[in-house]
Structure formats: C-alpha cells, structure tokens
Amino acid sequence: MDTGILHTHHLLGVLLVVLVGLPAILPQWAARLRWVHMVLDTLLLLTGVYLLFRAPAAWTGPYLTKYVLVLAAIGLAIVGSRRKNKRFSMAAFLLLAYAYGLSLQRDWLLRSEAERVKDLSPEAASVEAGQALYTQLCARCHGADGQAGYQKSPSLHPAQNPDTVYWAAVIKNGKGLMPGHPYLTEAQVSSLVAFLRTWQR
C-alpha cells in the first residue's frame, strides 16, 4: 500500500504541474479547472502527509524544503486563479516544476546522508564499520536493535531474506519506501551486510 501511495503522490505531482500551467497559457480554462485543481491539491496534500509520517527520509532537510516549495506553489496558484493573474499562475507553475524536478534528483536528496557517512569508508569490510553505518543510516527505521522500530519496517531478527547478495542489492537500490543508498562504496555495503549477519545467528 505504501508504495502505491508513493506512486499516486508522484502522479498527482505531474498532473498538478500540468494543471497549474494550463491557466497561464489558456486563462479561459481557469474557472473550468478550479474544482479539478482543488481536488488534486487536496489529494496531493493528503498523500504527502501520509508519506511524511510513513517514510523516515521524509523528515530530512531536502524533503522538507520540497514541501515548503510545493505549498508556496499551491498558494500562488490559488491566488493567481482567483485574481486571474497570469504572472502568479506562471510563478506557481515554475515553482512547482522546480520542486518536482528536485524531488527526482537522487544526488540532491541523498547528499545529506552521503555527507554523514563519508568518513566511514573502510578499505576492507568490517563488522565495526557496519555497525557505525547502521547507526547513521538504518536505525531510524529498523530500530537500534534491528527489531523494526519504525512502523512497518521489517525486523532484521532474522531478516526476511538472509541472502547476502539480496541484502546488498536492497541496500544499494532500496525497496518499497526504503530509499536506496547508491553512494555507498562496496566496502561500506559489505560492512553493513557483515553487521546484519551478526543478528542472524
């Protein structure tokens, strides 16, 4: 369900970008699209709030910046529609498109995480390095002891799939609401896997 809500939220973002831009080009459509606009705004906000409380990454600085931009864009779009002001509508469109573009930039979203672990770069994999990485990247969801501290995050005692290759792929690429960590080095991924394996005994 969480993944479905995430995809719905992205689709609503695309539709809203289009809907905000149309009145700037075709002002005569503004009145016709008002109710559609209101429904999409409401659904976007509801799915956004749901994800805000479901996905821990949603509380990081980059995501919070995106939320502020989206709310500002919606406010400008409403004012522009009511006043029939093309400049407000165009500003809302550009701001919303910019916020949506930022949300697709993985490097931008992951920069804060990459910065936190840049000094945890062992030349060879070790359980100690894996524990330090786990504390920085994973504990907020899975709990300090791996016992599913964050709502529906799976327990890692034992993991649902104990395959080492599978773990490495999930850590790198993510799964469902769990974000991927493509900036991690092979040694860092191996360190995380080595640490997780200590819980499988």
HELIX and SHEET records of a PDB file:
HELIX    1   1 ASP A    2  ILE A   25  1                                  24    
HELIX    2   2 PRO A   27  TRP A   29  5                                   3    
HELIX    3   3 ARG A   34  ARG A   54  1                                  21    
HELIX    4   4 PRO A   56  TRP A   59  5                                   4    
HELIX    5   5 GLY A   61  ARG A   83  1                                  23    
HELIX    6   6 LYS A   86  SER A  103  1                                  18    
HELIX    7   7 ARG A  106  VAL A  117  1                                  12    
HELIX    8   8 VAL A  127  LEU A  137  1                                  11    
HELIX    9   9 ALA A  139  HIS A  142  1                                   4    
HELIX   10  10 THR A  164  ASN A  173  1                                  10    
HELIX   11  11 GLU A  186  ARG A  197  1                                  12    
END                                                                             
